[in-house]
Amino acid sequence: MAKSQTFQDLLIDTPCEGVLRITLNRPDARNALRTQLLGELRDVLMEAVTDESVRCAIITGGPKVFAAGADIREMADKTPVEAMTDSRQACWQVIQDFPKPLIAAVDGYCLGGGNELAMMCDVIVAGAGATFGQPEIKLGMIPGAGGTQRLTAAVGKARAMKAILTGEFMSAQEAFEAGLVSEVSENAQERALDLAKIIAAKSPIALRLAKEAVRRAAEGGLAGGFALERKSAALLFATEDRKEGISAFLEKREPKFKGR
Ligand code: CAA
């Protein structure tokens, strides 16, 4: 059982009947989504698909960071082909296709791939101090796990463009008003658990079909955009600007982009 296994980057528990809680647990790297972490998430979710005792799952992080995005150190030397074909893509696919209700309980920073992970969940509960953003542009990159599409679908073109072109963050309240998060709570953990309990008591078959139908409404038209984004994100792995953006982040300085 995945639930009783020990993972390197995740904590797994069952806070109440029917609810699986997955806690991202790499605090020293601000829960950056390295391949190891995504692989563990894939394994847990794949097992939860067939585990009838799991009716609903919560994905959460720490009090200061949900997840700071893809692991910038791990990405530093990747080629465009590696970015297109590495195992991370298959992990994202398993998360997107998870058929049971997924709740993101978000405290602190929820950035880049972290925000993309939250947006793959069905309900997002944000702590009052949570902060959302797609800061890839500051690294000479763009979102690569659906962010350009899902954020635009959630908050509309005006707000999505502003967030993606500037890399500026949104507060929990702004994210709620824009339609990115389902609700803001003083205690996101408790509230997510309350919602998970309510959901877990419902018919699993009805939940599955409801999720599928709402996802179709929200994402049914996005397939072409996902493919374009993925190729464009991979293409940028060939640029000097991306190397400069990553070096600048790691050296804690401002990048100098040249358009090459
Ligand atoms: N990947 C790898 N390491 C990261 C990281 C990341 N995404 N985010 C933070 N870290 C590391 C830092 O390098 C630092 O390591 P050292 O202690 O060895 O220097 C450590 O975590 C602590 O980071 P900070 O000192 O920056 O912590 P902070 O609390 O002051 O700030 C933060 C937190 C605002 C989240 C800041 O760390 C930050 O801006 N992180 C990067 C966010 C980002 O650009 N995300 C996008 C990644 S690209 C992406 O996600 C692509 C995609 O679409 C799939």
Residues whose N, C-alpha, C, O or C-beta is under 5 A from the ligand:
A	BS01	CAA	D28 A29 R30 A32 A68 G69 A70 D71 I72 R73 Y109 L111 G112 G113 P135 E136 I142 P143 G144 A145
